[in-house]
């Protein structure tokens, strides 16, 4: 039995992706216990207004070398999240997550990555400082 490909929990909004979270008014992500499929209708509606990645979190197949965050060994975003959690000595808390078993970040850093996952906004370029 072939293993499922690992998923990037910080993918862009595209048909075939999975909606895994919603950015709340505090600027963190409320993760969904069960991901929702992203359809073409959702993509069309999501691109009205701010970039969807500023409002939602998506998962899709990890692109590895095809991604600018890939450092040759793993995801650099997962590394940064895990380093932050360790440095701040944040309590490890595993929120409900519908992709954990296939998540690149979880496979790379375990519960440490999960503890900081809700802090990551995929596209924050247009966010006020």
SETIBA-79237 format. One record per residue (C-alpha): x, y, z; residue in one letter. Coordinates in steps of 0.25 Angstrom, whole numbers, plus 5000, padded with zeros to 4 digits. Example, Ala and Ser with C-alpha at 12.3 -4.5 7.8 and 13.67 -1.06 7.14 Angstrom:
504949825031A 505549965029S 
//
This chain:
500050005000X 500650134996X 500750245006X 499950375004X 500850494999X 501050595011X 500250715011X 500750865012X 499850925023X 500151065017X 499751055002X 499051154993X 497651154990X 497451064978X 496350964973X 496750824979X 497350884992X 496750865005X 496250985014X 496850955028X 496651085035X 496051225036X 496851345041X 496151405053X 496051555057X 497251535066X 498151495054X 498251345058X 497651235051X 496451155056X 496751015050X 495650925045X 495550785051X 495150735037X 495750805025X 494750845014X 495050824999X 495350954991X 494450954979X 494551044967X 493351124972X 494051144985X 495251194978X 494451294970X 493751344982X 495051344991X 495751444981X 494751544983X 495351644993X 496651625000X 497551504996X 496951375001X 498251335008X 498051455017X 496751405022X 496851255021X 497851145022X 497951035011X 498650905010X 499150834998X 500250734993X 501550774998X 502350824986X 503750804992X 504850854983X 503750934975X 503451024987X 504351144991X 504151095006X 504850965003X 506250965009X 506750835003X 506350755016X 505050805019X 504050925020X 504751045026X 503451095031X 503250975040X 504650995045X 504351145048X 503051105055X 503750995063X 504951095067X 503951195072X 503151105080X 504451045087X 504951185089X 503751245095X 503551115103X 502051105099X 501350985104X 501150885094X 499650875090X 499050785079X 497850855073X 496850775066X 497450755052X 496850685040X 498250665033X 499250635044X 499450495039X 499950545026X 500450685030X 501850715025X 502050805038X 501650695047X 502550595041X 503650695042X 503550745056X 502350665063X 501550735073X 502550855073X 502050895059X 500550875063X 500650965075X 501051085066X 500251045054X 499051145057X 500051255057X 500451245043X 499751335032X 500151285018X 500051425012X 500351545021X 500951635011X 499851735011X 499551725026X 499751855033X 501051865042X 
//
